[in-house]
Structures are given as C-alpha cells and as structure tokens.
Amino acid sequence: MKDTFEAAQVIPVLIFDDPTDAVPTADALIAGGLTALEVTLRTEAAWAALAAIIERYPDVTVGVGTVLESSQMERAKAAGARFAVSPGFDPDLAGLARSLKLDYLPGVATASEVIRAQRMGLSFLKFFPAEAAGGIPMLKAFASPFRDIVFCPTGGIGPDNAPDYLAQPNVACVGGSWVASSADIRQKDWAAITAKAKAAAP
C-alpha cells in the first residue's frame, strides 16, 4: 500500500452527493494522472459511487475513506475496495482489516496513537487532521522517535502546502479534496479536475 501511495503522491479524497458523478470524476482524475482514489463514506451516494468506479476501472487502486465501523470495513472488502482509511486509530478495525487482507490506513494525531499503531505492526499511517494537529512541525517532531513510521497527511492540505508536506522524509503522500472538490463535482467541471490532477500528479 505504501509503495502504491508513494508512487501516486496525491490521493484525491472524493465526496459524492450523486453517484452518477462518480465515473466522470474518476475519468477526469485518471486522465490527469492520478490513479489511487479514495471514496469517502460521508454520503448516502458513497457506496454506489464506489461500485461504479470499481466496475469502470477494475485495475485502478480504489478504496474507501471515513471507515468507522466493522460493517463498513467488511462491506468495502466485499465491494472490491483495495484499501480502507479511517480518521482515527481503532485496534479492532486494524485487526479486522488484517483478517480481511484489506490494506488499511488508520488516522493518528498524537504520539500515543502512533505507538499503539506501531505495536500492531503498522508503519504507514494517516496523519489527521494534519494542519490542525500541528502540521509539518509535528511531522518533524515525530521523525526522530518514530524513525520507521511513514505518514499520509490529510486535512487542510491543498496545492499551496502539499509540496512542503511531500518534501518531508517521513511523508509518502498526501490526501486532499482540492483536486476534485465538491464544487467541481457538483458543477461537473471535469476539465478543471483533470487540470488540477495534472498539476498534482508526480
């Protein structure tokens, strides 16, 4: 998972109100060079959107975000998701993901959470909410005591600060909604999404 995300560098965080927008959004992002997509479970349309993208692009790395419950993890695996992401760290979810053989990126914001995740054998973690939790200074503080941990900062990341985050040695990638914003999707501005994806792609 880390290798895939590191190659992608930017993981679009996608929020869909209408599942019919899912495939055109994926088309636009993939045309722009981004091929690891996170569909967040924040709306009723999320599951249908996820299914549509996976059906259209079975070889693309598509996963689910905002996983809070075991049932969501199980449903994600059954739907063909390649990975799951949570805003926080829950040992039960981490254990379930391992049993399901589903790549999992749990969120952490403190040293204590990093230690708990590390004890479960996890070395690739989501740093969330990145800007609110201390941003780059916090990642620099994590670097010395957690030399084997690599992060995907998400939360408050945009085109202006993404390069600074990606320059950190303990950052593999960043996640963010700016590449395909809710406004872009609602307005069906696929050209804008492709342009932003090209700007964000490695």
N, C-alpha and C positions, 0 to 999 in steps of 0.2 A: 504493500500500500504506500509506504513512504517513497519508494522509488517512482511509483506512478505519479504521485502528487508532486514530488520534487521535479519531475520532468515537465509537469503541467505548469507549475509555479503559481498560477492563479486558479482558484476553484470558484466558479460562479455559484452563488447561493441564490436559488430560484424560488420565488413565491408566486404561485398561480391562483388566481381567482376563477379562471375559466380554463378547463382542461384542453380546450381546442387551441389554446395559445402555446401548448407545450411543445409540439413538434416544430412549428415555425421558429420558436425561440431556440430550440436545440439546433435547427438548421443554421440559424444565424451565428450561434456561438461556434459551432464546428467549422463553418466557413471561415470564421476568424481565427481558427487555430486552437481553440480550447476544447479539449475532449474528455475532461473529468468534470461531471456536472452533479451538483447536489440539489435535490428537490426537497424543500423543507415541508414538514408535516404541520404547517401552520394554518392551512385552509382545508375546507371540505374537498376542494378540487385536487388536492395533492396526490392522492393515490391513483386517480385516473390519469393525471398528468405523467406520473412516474411510469405507469403501464404503457402509455402512448410512446414515450421516448424510448423505452426499452424495446418495444416492438419495432420501432423505426430503426433504431441503432443498437442492435444486439451486441456489437463488438465495442461499443463505447463504454467507458467507465462511468456508470450512472449509479448514484446512491441516494440515500435519504438522510435528511437532517432533522433536528429537533426531536430526536427519539427519546422519549421519556418513560415508556412502558415496555415491559417484556412482550406484550402482544404486538406492539409496533415493530419490534425487532424481528419477531417471527414472521409477521406479515411481509416485511421488507425482504427477508430471505426468500419467502415463497414467491414474491413478485419478480424475483430475478435481480434485485439490487446487488451491486458489487460491494457496497460499503454502507456503514451507518455512522452517523455523527450525533453526539449529544452535547447540550450546552454545559453539562456538569459531569462529575465522575460518580458512577454508581457501580460498586463491585459486582452486584447481581447482574447488571446489564453487560458488564465486561465478561463475566463468566458465561453468560448465555451466548454472547457473540462468538466466544471461543468454541463453545459446543456446537454452534451452528456453522462454524467455519466461515464466518462473515467478518470481513475486515471492519475494524471499529476504531473510531477516533473520538474518545471522550474528552470533554472540556475540563480544564483546570484553570484556577486563577491564583492559587496560593502554593507555597512550598509544601504544606501538609498534604494537599491533594496530589501534588507531583510524587511525593514519597509513597502514598497509598497506591497510585497507579504503577509506580516503579516496582513495588513489591509484588504486583500481579504480572510482572514481566512485560509491561507496556513501556515502550521507549519513544513512541510517536504520539504526541498529544496535541489537542486543540487548546490554544491559549485564548480564553474568552471570559469576559468581553475585553479584548486586547487593550484598547485605548483607555477604557475606564479602570482597568486593573493595573495600570502602570506603564503600559506600552513598551517601547524599546528599553527604557531604563530597567524595567522589571525583567525583561528577557536577558539583559546583560547581567543582572544580579543572579538569575537562575543559572547562567552559563558555567560558573565555577563549581558550585556544589552538585550540579546535575550535568556532568560532562557527557553522559551518554544519551541524554534526552533531546529530542528534536521536536520543534513546535510548528503548528499551523495557526498563526494568529488570525483571529476573526473578530469582528466587532469594532466599527469605527475605521475600517481600512478602506481606502479609496485610491484613486490614481495619484494623488499628491504624496501620500506617505507609503504606499505599497513598496516602491523601490528601496526605501530606507529599511523597512522590515526585512525584505528579501536579502539585504546586504548583511544581515546578522548571521554569524556562523551557526547558530543553533535554530535557524528557521529554514524549513524545507520549502514552504509555500505559504500563501495567504489565501483566506477566503473572504468573499465580499459580494454584496448585491449590486455594486455600482455598474458592473459590466452589463447586466441585464436588469435594470431597475424595474420596480413595479410600474412606474410611469411609462417606461419604454414598452413594456409588455402590454399594458392597457391600450396604449396608442398604436400598438402593432408597428412600432418603428424598428423593423428588423435591420434596416441599413445602419441605424445608429448602434444597435447591438453588435453587429459584425465589425463596425469600425472600432468600437471600444475593445472588442475581443482581440482584434489585430494589434491594438496598442498594448494590450496586457500580455499577449502570448510571448513566450520566450523566443 
